[in-house]
Amino acid sequence: MKTLSRIYISLIFLLLYAPIIVMVVFSFNSTNSLSVIEGFSFKNYQEVFRNSEVIGAFKNTLILAVATAAISGVLGTAAAVGISRMRAKYLRRSILSVTNIPMMNPDIVTGVSLMLLFVSAGALIGLETTLSFWTLLIAHVTFSLPYVILSVLPKIKQMDKHLTEAAMDLGCTPLSAFFKVELPCIMPGVVSGMLMAFTLSLDDFVISYFTTGSSFQTLPLMIYSMTKK
């Protein structure tokens, strides 16, 4: 049984990583062929680093991902703390159910819905150009928040709640007790949630395609436009 389980796991990893390995190998191909390797070359990488548009799109992607991780980390942590302190169980369960909706929705549904929301709001305000970096940032924060909340909530449940009470008995205000006692205890959950938000923002294409304007382009969007050509 152990041998069969190892073979099964090896096949799974092979299916997962074979496409990535093939892509890496052919990136060093000296020709543009996608089926025959004729030589080893760094030509493709040199062309990428010479292309100012690609470098600019990469910088935009990093800026967006870092901003998404930071905002999602703050808002998600605050939301998780608020949910954990709710006394009504039915209300807590209802909010958690609503929180899970962005994760269960297909990306295209979320993207089209947010695009319609932004366009409608822009029309009401009277904006000429509705979609921009800010709408893209709001969209990324929207689908990243549930992952931060679900990463922080288990850490809050694992924490000894008497620590916060002891800190306030010793003179801390509720706010200082949170930053000095509670936040360090749940920090692993906060960091893991922020890393998840950073990764999701870095990789997203579908939602970005519907919620960004022509003035701001991320690397996944640029790669898609290049493959069409």
Secondary structure in CASP SS format (residue, H / E / C, confidence):
PFRMAT SS
TARGET T0000
AUTHOR 0000-0000-0000
METHOD secondary structure of the structure
MODEL  1
M C 1.00
K H 1.00
T H 1.00
L H 1.00
S H 1.00
R H 1.00
I H 1.00
Y H 1.00
I H 1.00
S H 1.00
L H 1.00
I H 1.00
F H 1.00
L H 1.00
L H 1.00
L H 1.00
Y H 1.00
A H 1.00
P H 1.00
I H 1.00
I H 1.00
V H 1.00
M H 1.00
V H 1.00
V H 1.00
F H 1.00
S H 1.00
F C 1.00
N E 1.00
S C 1.00
T C 1.00
N C 1.00
S C 1.00
L C 1.00
S C 1.00
V C 1.00
I C 1.00
E C 1.00
G C 1.00
F E 1.00
S C 1.00
F C 1.00
K H 1.00
N H 1.00
Y H 1.00
Q H 1.00
E H 1.00
V H 1.00
F H 1.00
R H 1.00
N C 1.00
S H 1.00
E H 1.00
V H 1.00
I H 1.00
G H 1.00
A H 1.00
F H 1.00
K H 1.00
N H 1.00
T H 1.00
L H 1.00
I H 1.00
L H 1.00
A H 1.00
V H 1.00
A H 1.00
T H 1.00
A H 1.00
A H 1.00
I H 1.00
S H 1.00
G H 1.00
V H 1.00
L H 1.00
G H 1.00
T H 1.00
A H 1.00
A H 1.00
A H 1.00
V H 1.00
G H 1.00
I H 1.00
S H 1.00
R C 1.00
M C 1.00
R C 1.00
A C 1.00
K H 1.00
Y H 1.00
L H 1.00
R H 1.00
R H 1.00
S H 1.00
I H 1.00
L H 1.00
S H 1.00
V H 1.00
T H 1.00
N H 1.00
I H 1.00
P H 1.00
M H 1.00
M H 1.00
N C 1.00
P C 1.00
D H 1.00
I H 1.00
V H 1.00
T H 1.00
G H 1.00
V H 1.00
S H 1.00
L H 1.00
M H 1.00
L H 1.00
L H 1.00
F H 1.00
V H 1.00
S H 1.00
A H 1.00
G H 1.00
A H 1.00
L H 1.00
I H 1.00
G C 1.00
L C 1.00
E C 1.00
T C 1.00
T C 1.00
L C 1.00
S C 1.00
F H 1.00
W H 1.00
T H 1.00
L H 1.00
L H 1.00
I H 1.00
A H 1.00
H H 1.00
V H 1.00
T H 1.00
F H 1.00
S H 1.00
L H 1.00
P H 1.00
Y H 1.00
V H 1.00
I H 1.00
L H 1.00
S H 1.00
V H 1.00
L H 1.00
P H 1.00
K H 1.00
I H 1.00
K H 1.00
Q H 1.00
M C 1.00
D C 1.00
K C 1.00
H H 1.00
L H 1.00
T H 1.00
E H 1.00
A H 1.00
A H 1.00
M H 1.00
D H 1.00
L C 1.00
G C 1.00
C C 1.00
T C 1.00
P H 1.00
L H 1.00
S H 1.00
A H 1.00
F H 1.00
F H 1.00
K H 1.00
V H 1.00
E H 1.00
L H 1.00
P H 1.00
C H 1.00
I H 1.00
M H 1.00
P H 1.00
G H 1.00
V H 1.00
V H 1.00
S H 1.00
G H 1.00
M H 1.00
L H 1.00
M H 1.00
A H 1.00
F H 1.00
T H 1.00
L H 1.00
S H 1.00
L H 1.00
D H 1.00
D C 1.00
F C 1.00
V H 1.00
I H 1.00
S H 1.00
Y H 1.00
F H 1.00
T H 1.00
T C 1.00
G C 1.00
S C 1.00
S C 1.00
F C 1.00
Q C 1.00
T C 1.00
L H 1.00
P H 1.00
L H 1.00
M H 1.00
I H 1.00
Y H 1.00
S H 1.00
M H 1.00
T H 1.00
K H 1.00
K C 1.00
END
